[in-house]
Amino acid sequence: MSDRETKGQPDPKLLELLVCPLTKASLRYDRDAQELVSEKAQLAYPIRDGIPILLASEARSLEG
C-alpha cells in the first residue's frame, strides 16, 4: 500500500477521469474538505478513506 493510500488521499490519475454523475462536468478536488466539487451541479461529493462517493444522495449542496 502506498503512502497516499494509507493517508486516505485519492489517486490523482483517478481524479482526472472522474466527472459529476449528474452533469458529466469535471470535478474540482478540495483537499482540505476531502471532497470533489461539481460547480455545475452545485454539489460536493465526499471522499472517504480515499474513495470518492459519487452518489447524489451522499453529496452536500453548495447552495444556500
N, CA, C and O atoms as a GROMACS GRO file, in nm:
protein
  256
    1MET      N    1   0.085  -0.118   0.000
    1MET     CA    2   0.000   0.000   0.000
    1MET      C    3   0.090   0.124   0.000
    1MET      O    4   0.186   0.132   0.076
    2SER      N    5   0.057   0.220  -0.085
    2SER     CA    6   0.139   0.340  -0.095
    2SER      C    7   0.108   0.436   0.020
    2SER      O    8   0.008   0.420   0.089
    3ASP      N    9   0.196   0.536   0.040
    3ASP     CA   10   0.174   0.635   0.144
    3ASP      C   11   0.044   0.711   0.119
    3ASP      O   12  -0.028   0.744   0.213
    4ARG      N   13   0.016   0.739  -0.008
    4ARG     CA   14  -0.106   0.814  -0.042
    4ARG      C   15  -0.229   0.735   0.002
    4ARG      O   16  -0.322   0.793   0.057
    5GLU      N   17  -0.231   0.606  -0.023
    5GLU     CA   18  -0.346   0.524   0.014
    5GLU      C   19  -0.362   0.514   0.165
    5GLU      O   20  -0.475   0.514   0.216
    6THR      N   21  -0.252   0.507   0.236
    6THR     CA   22  -0.262   0.496   0.381
    6THR      C   23  -0.310   0.627   0.442
    6THR      O   24  -0.364   0.626   0.553
    7LYS      N   25  -0.290   0.738   0.375
    7LYS     CA   26  -0.335   0.868   0.425
    7LYS      C   27  -0.476   0.902   0.378
    7LYS      O   28  -0.528   1.008   0.412
    8GLY      N   29  -0.538   0.814   0.299
    8GLY     CA   30  -0.672   0.838   0.251
    8GLY      C   31  -0.680   0.935   0.134
    8GLY      O   32  -0.788   0.987   0.106
    9GLN      N   33  -0.569   0.960   0.066
    9GLN     CA   34  -0.567   1.051  -0.048
    9GLN      C   35  -0.605   0.972  -0.174
    9GLN      O   36  -0.551   0.864  -0.197
   10PRO      N   37  -0.696   1.024  -0.254
   10PRO     CA   38  -0.731   0.957  -0.379
   10PRO      C   39  -0.617   0.964  -0.480
   10PRO      O   40  -0.534   1.055  -0.475
   11ASP      N   41  -0.614   0.870  -0.570
   11ASP     CA   42  -0.514   0.866  -0.676
   11ASP      C   43  -0.536   0.983  -0.772
   11ASP      O   44  -0.646   0.997  -0.826
   12PRO      N   45  -0.435   1.068  -0.793
   12PRO     CA   46  -0.451   1.183  -0.884
   12PRO      C   47  -0.494   1.143  -1.024
   12PRO      O   48  -0.570   1.217  -1.088
   13LYS      N   49  -0.449   1.030  -1.075
   13LYS     CA   50  -0.489   0.986  -1.209
   13LYS      C   51  -0.637   0.953  -1.213
   13LYS      O   52  -0.704   0.980  -1.312
   14LEU      N   53  -0.687   0.895  -1.105
   14LEU     CA   54  -0.830   0.865  -1.096
   14LEU      C   55  -0.911   0.994  -1.096
   14LEU      O   56  -1.015   1.002  -1.162
   15LEU      N   57  -0.865   1.094  -1.022
   15LEU     CA   58  -0.937   1.221  -1.014
   15LEU      C   59  -0.951   1.287  -1.150
   15LEU      O   60  -1.051   1.354  -1.176
   16GLU      N   61  -0.852   1.270  -1.236
   16GLU     CA   62  -0.858   1.330  -1.371
   16GLU      C   63  -0.969   1.268  -1.455
   16GLU      O   64  -1.022   1.333  -1.545
   17LEU      N   65  -1.004   1.144  -1.426
   17LEU     CA   66  -1.103   1.071  -1.506
   17LEU      C   67  -1.246   1.090  -1.456
   17LEU      O   68  -1.341   1.073  -1.533
   18LEU      N   69  -1.262   1.125  -1.330
   18LEU     CA   70  -1.395   1.132  -1.271
   18LEU      C   71  -1.471   1.257  -1.315
   18LEU      O   72  -1.413   1.364  -1.331
   19VAL      N   73  -1.600   1.240  -1.335
   19VAL     CA   74  -1.690   1.352  -1.367
   19VAL      C   75  -1.812   1.344  -1.277
   19VAL      O   76  -1.838   1.240  -1.215
   20CYS      N   77  -1.885   1.452  -1.269
   20CYS     CA   78  -2.008   1.455  -1.191
   20CYS      C   79  -2.109   1.357  -1.253
   20CYS      O   80  -2.132   1.362  -1.374
   21PRO      N   81  -2.167   1.269  -1.172
   21PRO     CA   82  -2.262   1.174  -1.228
   21PRO      C   83  -2.392   1.238  -1.278
   21PRO      O   84  -2.464   1.177  -1.358
   22LEU      N   85  -2.423   1.358  -1.233
   22LEU     CA   86  -2.545   1.424  -1.277
   22LEU      C   87  -2.526   1.509  -1.402
   22LEU      O   88  -2.609   1.506  -1.492
   23THR      N   89  -2.415   1.584  -1.407
   23THR     CA   90  -2.394   1.678  -1.517
   23THR      C   91  -2.287   1.634  -1.616
   23THR      O   92  -2.278   1.687  -1.727
   24LYS      N   93  -2.207   1.538  -1.577
   24LYS     CA   94  -2.091   1.490  -1.656
   24LYS      C   95  -1.983   1.596  -1.669
   24LYS      O   96  -1.892   1.584  -1.752
   25ALA      N   97  -1.992   1.701  -1.588
   25ALA     CA   98  -1.890   1.807  -1.586
   25ALA      C   99  -1.772   1.762  -1.500
   25ALA      O  100  -1.785   1.671  -1.418
   26SER      N  101  -1.659   1.826  -1.521
   26SER     CA  102  -1.539   1.791  -1.443
   26SER      C  103  -1.558   1.830  -1.297
   26SER      O  104  -1.642   1.914  -1.263
   27LEU      N  105  -1.479   1.766  -1.212
   27LEU     CA  106  -1.486   1.788  -1.068
   27LEU      C  107  -1.357   1.851  -1.020
   27LEU      O  108  -1.249   1.823  -1.072
   28ARG      N  109  -1.368   1.937  -0.919
   28ARG     CA  110  -1.252   2.000  -0.857
   28ARG      C  111  -1.227   1.933  -0.724
   28ARG      O  112  -1.318   1.916  -0.643
   29TYR      N  113  -1.102   1.894  -0.700
   29TYR     CA  114  -1.065   1.829  -0.575
   29TYR      C  115  -1.038   1.933  -0.468
   29TYR      O  116  -0.950   2.018  -0.485
   30ASP      N  117  -1.112   1.926  -0.358
   30ASP     CA  118  -1.090   2.013  -0.243
   30ASP      C  119  -1.019   1.930  -0.137
   30ASP      O  120  -1.082   1.854  -0.064
   31ARG      N  121  -0.888   1.945  -0.130
   31ARG     CA  122  -0.807   1.865  -0.040
   31ARG      C  123  -0.843   1.886   0.106
   31ARG      O  124  -0.851   1.791   0.183
   32ASP      N  125  -0.866   2.012   0.146
   32ASP     CA  126  -0.896   2.042   0.286
   32ASP      C  127  -1.027   1.978   0.332
   32ASP      O  128  -1.034   1.922   0.441
   33ALA      N  129  -1.129   1.985   0.249
   33ALA     CA  130  -1.260   1.930   0.284
   33ALA      C  131  -1.273   1.783   0.248
   33ALA      O  132  -1.370   1.718   0.288
   34GLN      N  133  -1.176   1.729   0.172
   34GLN     CA  134  -1.181   1.591   0.124
   34GLN      C  135  -1.312   1.568   0.047
   34GLN      O  136  -1.391   1.479   0.078
   35GLU      N  137  -1.331   1.653  -0.055
   35GLU     CA  138  -1.450   1.646  -0.139
   35GLU      C  139  -1.413   1.669  -0.285
   35GLU      O  140  -1.311   1.730  -0.316
   36LEU      N  141  -1.499   1.619  -0.372
   36LEU     CA  142  -1.493   1.650  -0.514
   36LEU      C  143  -1.610   1.743  -0.542
   36LEU      O  144  -1.725   1.708  -0.515
   37VAL      N  145  -1.581   1.860  -0.594
   37VAL     CA  146  -1.682   1.964  -0.611
   37VAL      C  147  -1.724   1.974  -0.757
   37VAL      O  148  -1.641   1.985  -0.847
   38SER      N  149  -1.854   1.970  -0.778
   38SER     CA  150  -1.913   1.995  -0.909
   38SER      C  151  -1.973   2.135  -0.905
   38SER      O  152  -2.078   2.157  -0.846
   39GLU      N  153  -1.905   2.230  -0.969
   39GLU     CA  154  -1.955   2.368  -0.973
   39GLU      C  155  -2.087   2.374  -1.049
   39GLU      O  156  -2.178   2.448  -1.010
   40LYS      N  157  -2.097   2.296  -1.156
   40LYS     CA  158  -2.217   2.300  -1.239
   40LYS      C  159  -2.340   2.249  -1.164
   40LYS      O  160  -2.448   2.308  -1.175
   41ALA      N  161  -2.326   2.141  -1.088
   41ALA     CA  162  -2.438   2.084  -1.011
   41ALA      C  163  -2.452   2.149  -0.874
   41ALA      O  164  -2.552   2.127  -0.805
   42GLN      N  165  -2.352   2.228  -0.833
   42GLN     CA  166  -2.351   2.289  -0.700
   42GLN      C  167  -2.359   2.184  -0.590
   42GLN      O  168  -2.433   2.197  -0.493
   43LEU      N  169  -2.277   2.076  -0.609
   43LEU     CA  170  -2.270   1.966  -0.513
   43LEU      C  171  -2.125   1.935  -0.481
   43LEU      O  172  -2.036   1.955  -0.563
   44ALA      N  173  -2.103   1.886  -0.359
   44ALA     CA  174  -1.971   1.841  -0.317
   44ALA      C  175  -1.983   1.696  -0.274
   44ALA      O  176  -2.056   1.663  -0.180
   45TYR      N  177  -1.911   1.609  -0.344
   45TYR     CA  178  -1.915   1.466  -0.316
   45TYR      C  179  -1.803   1.431  -0.218
   45TYR      O  180  -1.689   1.474  -0.236
   46PRO      N  181  -1.834   1.356  -0.114
   46PRO     CA  182  -1.732   1.323  -0.014
   46PRO      C  183  -1.630   1.221  -0.065
   46PRO      O  184  -1.659   1.141  -0.154
   47ILE      N  185  -1.512   1.226  -0.005
   47ILE     CA  186  -1.410   1.123  -0.027
   47ILE      C  187  -1.387   1.058   0.108
   47ILE      O  188  -1.348   1.124   0.204
   48ARG      N  189  -1.412   0.929   0.116
   48ARG     CA  190  -1.397   0.855   0.242
   48ARG      C  191  -1.291   0.748   0.227
   48ARG      O  192  -1.301   0.661   0.140
   49ASP      N  193  -1.191   0.754   0.310
   49ASP     CA  194  -1.080   0.658   0.305
   49ASP      C  195  -1.019   0.650   0.166
   49ASP      O  196  -0.979   0.543   0.121
   50GLY      N  197  -1.011   0.766   0.099
   50GLY     CA  198  -0.950   0.772  -0.033
   50GLY      C  199  -1.042   0.731  -0.146
   50GLY      O  200  -0.999   0.726  -0.261
   51ILE      N  201  -1.169   0.702  -0.116
   51ILE     CA  202  -1.264   0.657  -0.217
   51ILE      C  203  -1.370   0.764  -0.241
   51ILE      O  204  -1.443   0.800  -0.149
   52PRO      N  205  -1.379   0.817  -0.364
   52PRO     CA  206  -1.482   0.915  -0.395
   52PRO      C  207  -1.621   0.850  -0.392
   52PRO      O  208  -1.642   0.744  -0.451
   53ILE      N  209  -1.714   0.912  -0.323
   53ILE     CA  210  -1.851   0.863  -0.314
   53ILE      C  211  -1.936   0.951  -0.406
   53ILE      O  212  -1.983   1.058  -0.367
   54LEU      N  213  -1.955   0.904  -0.529
   54LEU     CA  214  -2.022   0.985  -0.631
   54LEU      C  215  -2.170   0.952  -0.640
   54LEU      O  216  -2.221   0.913  -0.746
   55LEU      N  217  -2.238   0.967  -0.528
   55LEU     CA  218  -2.382   0.946  -0.520
   55LEU      C  219  -2.447   1.078  -0.481
   55LEU      O  220  -2.408   1.141  -0.383
   56ALA      N  221  -2.548   1.119  -0.557
   56ALA     CA  222  -2.615   1.245  -0.528
   56ALA      C  223  -2.673   1.244  -0.386
   56ALA      O  224  -2.679   1.347  -0.320
   57SER      N  225  -2.717   1.128  -0.341
   57SER     CA  226  -2.776   1.118  -0.207
   57SER      C  227  -2.672   1.140  -0.096
   57SER      O  228  -2.709   1.170   0.017
   58GLU      N  229  -2.544   1.127  -0.128
   58GLU     CA  230  -2.436   1.146  -0.030
   58GLU      C  231  -2.372   1.285  -0.043
   58GLU      O  232  -2.293   1.326   0.042
   59ALA      N  233  -2.405   1.356  -0.150
   59ALA     CA  234  -2.342   1.485  -0.178
   59ALA      C  235  -2.397   1.596  -0.088
   59ALA      O  236  -2.512   1.591  -0.042
   60ARG      N  237  -2.312   1.695  -0.066
   60ARG     CA  238  -2.350   1.814   0.012
   60ARG      C  239  -2.380   1.926  -0.087
   60ARG      O  240  -2.302   1.952  -0.179
   61SER      N  241  -2.492   1.993  -0.066
   61SER     CA  242  -2.529   2.105  -0.153
   61SER      C  243  -2.440   2.225  -0.123
   61SER      O  244  -2.411   2.255  -0.008
   62LEU      N  245  -2.398   2.295  -0.228
   62LEU     CA  246  -2.320   2.416  -0.214
   62LEU      C  247  -2.408   2.540  -0.212
   62LEU      O  248  -2.360   2.650  -0.185
   63GLU      N  249  -2.534   2.522  -0.239
   63GLU     CA  250  -2.628   2.635  -0.242
   63GLU      C  251  -2.679   2.666  -0.101
   63GLU      O  252  -2.696   2.577  -0.018
   64GLY      N  253  -2.702   2.793  -0.079
   64GLY     CA  254  -2.768   2.833   0.044
   64GLY      C  255  -2.682   2.844   0.160
   64GLY      O  256  -2.730   2.877   0.268
   0.00000   0.00000   0.00000
